[in-house]
Amino acid sequence: MNIYIASYGKGEEKGIYIVDLDQAKLTLTCKRHVATPDFPSYMITDDNVLYVAYKNASAKNDGGGLGSFSIVHGDLILNNNYSSSGRSYTHLCISPDQRYIFAANYHIGATAAYALKHKLIDHKIGAVRHQGFGPDLLKRQTGPHVHNVGFTPDHKFLYAVDLGSDKIVMYRYQDGHLVADEKHSVNIIPGSGPRHMIFSKDGRYAYLVNEIANSVMVFKINDDRFSLVQNVSCIPHHFKGFSAAAAIRMTSTGDHLMVSNRGHDSICLYRVNKESGKLSLLYMVHTAKGPRDFNIIDDQYLVVACQEDNKLQLMTFDETNEKLLMTPYECAIPQPVCVTLND
């Protein structure tokens, strides 16, 4: 099985690494490195295309933007890279009709929209700047920082999770144009620093991981309104060091949810109550340093991208018996930051 790893490696090491996961032998083998002009910060797949959000790697304002690669027999063939004049993106999503791609600009706090044409990034439609700031004393909230974009399960809204202003901005969208819907936008507890949001399989609940507060918030959704029903920690209460929550994923069954912690360096495993939406902490499994991202494969394996230790780690998961175990199998990748599958 091929998996795709985004790398912040120095110089020519940065780019996308194609890694083979042998599920029988439990091995991770790097097959190919695809160099990119900028740092690939996040990647998604859609209809055998890998889309990339780029962080500008140039001292000049001529990089950043988005990229598109066709996936052919597991390999990557460049369709095009679209420079955004130095704008760096941290996340992206594709509209249900595959005509538009939306991107989160962390650095200036904006949600950008681009047109897609024949799986190419065709042109930029526009961007909406966010407003606001938060109380974080480490200066991560001196202004808006959009970290995550996506669609609500019913596709009524495009949402943008803003770490800097403690807000989930809901957008109405038509023909790629975005209009903020303040009535349905969600204000988060000040200082939380929301990072990424996912939804239950039935769309009744939303799960928001907070990078600064190191917590997961559970929201119940009624009539397009978000109501907070639970706020749980994702690090031990006795832990006093610095930590920053990162990735959040759910198994395909919807029975379990996981979060990665950078600093505490762990994967946190929760059981999901599908009726109430609430989470019950099971335990945490330590990883190498800086698990910025991970992905769940066939509800049986986790591939964890440990940025600070320059490696991928392989974990096994027995969902029936709720056993998440670290294996000794690893793969050296320079500063891995995103793990993507071709679903």
C-alpha positions in Angstrom: 0.0 0.0 0.0 1.3 3.4 -1.0 1.1 6.3 1.5 2.2 9.9 0.8 4.3 11.9 3.2 4.8 15.7 3.1 8.3 16.7 4.2 9.8 20.0 5.5 13.3 18.7 4.9 16.1 21.2 4.3 17.1 22.1 0.8 16.5 19.4 -1.7 15.2 17.0 0.9 11.8 18.7 1.1 8.9 17.4 -0.9 6.7 14.4 -1.1 7.9 10.9 -0.2 6.1 7.8 -1.5 6.3 5.1 1.2 5.2 1.5 0.9 3.4 -0.1 3.9 3.6 -3.8 3.8 0.8 -4.9 6.1 2.0 -8.5 6.2 5.6 -7.8 7.2 4.8 -4.5 9.1 7.4 -2.6 7.2 7.7 0.9 5.9 9.9 1.4 2.9 10.6 4.7 1.1 10.1 4.2 -2.6 10.5 7.6 -4.1 11.1 11.3 -3.3 9.2 13.9 -5.4 11.0 17.2 -5.0 8.8 20.3 -4.7 9.9 24.0 -4.9 8.2 24.8 -1.6 7.4 23.0 1.6 4.3 20.8 1.3 2.4 21.6 4.5 -0.8 19.5 4.0 -2.1 17.1 1.3 -5.4 15.5 0.5 -6.5 13.1 -2.2 -9.6 13.3 -4.4 -10.5 11.1 -7.4 -6.9 9.9 -7.9 -5.4 13.4 -7.6 -3.1 14.5 -4.8 -3.6 18.2 -3.9 -0.9 20.0 -1.9 -0.9 23.2 0.2 2.5 24.8 0.0 4.4 26.9 2.6 6.6 29.4 0.8 10.3 28.3 0.9 11.7 31.4 -0.8 13.0 34.6 0.6 11.1 36.3 -2.2 7.4 36.5 -2.5 7.2 34.2 -5.4 6.3 30.8 -3.8 3.6 29.2 -1.7 0.3 28.4 -3.2 -1.2 25.0 -4.3 -0.2 22.0 -6.3 -1.9 19.1 -8.1 -0.5 15.7 -8.9 -2.2 12.8 -10.7 -1.8 9.4 -8.9 -1.0 6.9 -11.6 -0.3 3.3 -10.4 0.7 4.8 -7.1 3.2 7.2 -8.6 2.8 11.0 -8.7 2.8 13.0 -12.0 2.7 16.7 -11.6 -0.3 18.4 -13.1 0.6 22.0 -12.1 1.8 24.2 -9.2 0.1 27.5 -8.8 2.2 30.1 -7.0 0.4 32.6 -4.7 3.0 35.3 -4.6 4.4 34.2 -1.3 1.1 33.2 0.4 1.6 30.1 2.5 -1.2 27.6 3.1 -1.6 25.0 5.9 -4.7 23.1 4.8 -7.1 22.7 1.9 -10.4 21.0 0.8 -12.2 20.4 -2.5 -15.8 21.4 -3.1 -18.3 18.5 -3.5 -18.6 19.3 -7.3 -14.8 19.3 -7.7 -14.9 22.7 -9.3 -13.2 24.7 -6.5 -10.4 24.3 -4.0 -10.3 26.3 -0.7 -7.2 26.9 1.3 -6.3 28.1 4.9 -3.7 30.8 5.1 -2.3 30.6 8.6 0.1 33.5 8.4 -2.2 36.3 7.4 -5.4 34.7 8.7 -7.4 34.3 5.5 -9.6 31.7 3.6 -8.7 31.6 -0.1 -10.7 30.2 -3.0 -9.3 28.8 -6.3 -11.0 27.4 -9.4 -10.2 23.9 -10.6 -10.3 22.9 -14.2 -9.5 19.4 -15.4 -7.8 18.7 -12.1 -5.6 21.8 -12.5 -5.5 24.8 -10.2 -6.8 27.2 -12.8 -6.9 30.6 -11.1 -7.5 32.4 -7.8 -11.0 33.6 -7.2 -10.3 35.6 -4.0 -9.7 35.5 -0.3 -11.5 36.6 2.8 -9.4 38.1 5.7 -10.3 37.2 9.2 -10.3 39.5 12.2 -9.6 39.1 15.9 -7.0 37.9 18.3 -6.8 35.9 21.5 -5.1 35.9 24.9 -2.3 33.4 24.3 0.8 34.6 26.2 3.1 32.7 23.8 2.1 35.2 21.0 0.3 32.6 18.8 -2.9 34.7 19.0 -1.7 38.2 18.2 -3.9 38.0 15.1 -6.1 35.6 13.1 -4.5 32.3 12.0 -6.7 30.1 9.8 -5.4 26.5 10.3 -8.1 24.2 8.8 -10.8 24.4 6.2 -13.6 21.9 5.3 -17.2 21.3 4.6 -20.0 20.5 7.1 -21.4 17.0 6.5 -24.5 18.4 4.8 -22.3 20.7 2.6 -24.3 23.8 3.7 -21.2 25.6 4.9 -17.5 25.8 4.3 -15.9 26.2 7.7 -12.6 27.8 8.6 -11.0 27.0 12.0 -9.1 30.1 13.2 -6.4 29.4 15.9 -5.6 33.0 16.4 -9.1 34.4 17.0 -10.6 31.4 18.8 -13.4 31.0 16.2 -14.9 28.7 13.6 -16.0 30.9 10.8 -18.9 29.5 8.7 -19.1 30.6 5.1 -21.9 30.4 2.5 -20.3 29.6 -0.8 -21.5 29.9 -4.4 -19.4 29.7 -7.6 -16.3 29.7 -5.4 -17.2 33.0 -3.7 -17.3 33.1 0.1 -19.6 35.1 2.4 -19.2 34.8 6.1 -22.3 33.7 8.1 -21.8 35.3 11.5 -25.1 33.9 12.8 -23.8 30.3 12.4 -20.1 31.0 13.2 -18.9 29.6 16.5 -16.9 31.5 19.2 -14.5 29.2 21.1 -13.4 29.6 24.7 -10.7 32.3 24.6 -7.1 31.0 24.6 -8.1 27.6 23.2 -6.3 28.0 19.9 -8.5 25.6 17.8 -6.6 23.7 15.1 -8.6 21.0 13.3 -12.2 19.8 13.3 -13.8 16.5 12.2 -17.3 15.2 12.4 -19.1 12.0 13.6 -20.1 9.6 10.8 -23.8 10.6 11.2 -22.9 14.3 11.2 -24.6 15.0 14.5 -21.4 15.9 16.4 -18.3 17.9 15.7 -14.9 17.3 17.4 -12.5 20.2 17.6 -8.9 19.8 18.7 -7.3 22.8 20.4 -3.6 23.3 20.0 -3.0 25.8 22.8 -5.4 24.4 25.4 -4.5 20.8 24.6 -8.1 19.7 24.6 -10.8 18.2 22.5 -14.2 19.9 22.4 -17.4 18.0 21.4 -20.2 20.0 19.9 -23.7 18.8 19.2 -25.2 20.1 16.0 -28.9 21.1 15.9 -30.4 23.3 13.1 -26.9 24.2 12.0 -26.0 25.5 15.5 -23.1 24.1 17.5 -23.6 23.5 21.2 -20.7 22.5 23.4 -21.4 19.3 25.3 -17.9 18.2 26.4 -14.3 19.6 26.8 -11.7 17.0 27.6 -7.9 17.2 28.0 -5.6 15.3 25.6 -2.6 15.4 27.9 -2.2 14.1 31.5 -3.1 16.6 34.2 0.2 16.0 35.9 2.2 16.9 32.8 3.9 20.3 33.3 6.0 20.6 30.1 5.0 22.4 26.9 2.7 20.5 24.5 0.7 21.4 21.5 -2.1 19.2 20.2 -1.9 18.5 16.5 -3.8 16.0 14.4 -7.3 14.5 15.1 -8.7 11.4 13.3 -11.6 9.0 13.7 -11.8 5.3 12.8 -14.1 4.4 9.9 -16.4 2.7 12.3 -16.8 6.0 14.3 -16.1 4.0 17.5 -12.8 5.6 18.4 -11.1 9.0 18.1 -7.4 9.8 18.3 -5.3 12.9 18.8 -1.5 13.5 18.5 0.3 15.6 21.1 3.6 17.3 20.3 5.6 17.9 23.5 4.0 15.2 25.5 4.8 13.2 22.3 1.9 10.7 22.3 -1.2 9.4 20.6 -4.3 9.8 22.8 -7.0 7.1 22.3 -10.7 7.8 23.1 -13.8 5.7 22.9 -16.8 7.5 21.3 -20.3 7.2 22.7 -22.3 7.4 19.4 -25.5 8.3 21.2 -24.2 11.2 23.3 -21.2 12.0 21.2 -19.0 12.2 24.3 -15.5 10.8 24.6 -14.0 8.6 27.2 -10.2 8.6 27.5 -8.7 5.1 27.3 -5.0 5.8 27.4 -2.0 7.4 25.7 0.8 5.8 23.8 4.2 7.6 23.6 5.8 8.3 20.2 9.0 9.8 19.0 9.4 13.6 19.1 6.9 15.9 17.5 4.0 13.7 16.1 2.6 16.5 13.9 0.3 14.2 11.9 -0.8 10.6 11.6 -3.3 8.6 9.7 -5.4 5.5 10.4 -5.2 2.7 7.8 -8.0 0.1 7.6 -8.7 0.7 11.3 -5.7 -1.6 11.9 -2.6 0.6 11.6 -1.4 4.1 12.4 1.4 5.8 10.5 2.8 8.6 12.7 4.8 11.5 11.3 7.3 12.5 14.0 8.7 15.8 12.6 11.3 16.5 15.3 12.8 13.0 15.1 12.8 12.8 11.3 10.9 9.5 11.1 7.6 7.7 10.5 6.5 5.2 13.1 4.1 2.3 12.7 1.5 1.4 15.2 -1.0 -1.5 15.2 -4.6 -1.1 16.4 -7.0 -3.8 17.5 -10.2 -1.9 17.6 -12.4 -4.7 19.0 -10.1 -5.1 22.0 -9.1 -1.4 22.0 -5.3 -2.2 21.8 -3.1 0.5 20.3 0.5 -0.7 20.3 3.8 0.9 19.1 5.8 -1.4 16.8 9.6 -1.3 16.3 9.1 -0.6 12.6 10.2 2.9 11.4 11.1 4.8 8.2 13.5 7.7 8.1 11.9 10.8 6.5 13.3 14.3 6.9 10.8 16.4 9.0 7.5 14.6 8.0 4.5 16.8 8.6 1.5 15.1 6.8 0.4 11.5 6.2 -2.0 11.0 3.3 -3.7 8.0 1.7 -5.4 7.6 -1.7 -8.8 6.5 -0.4 
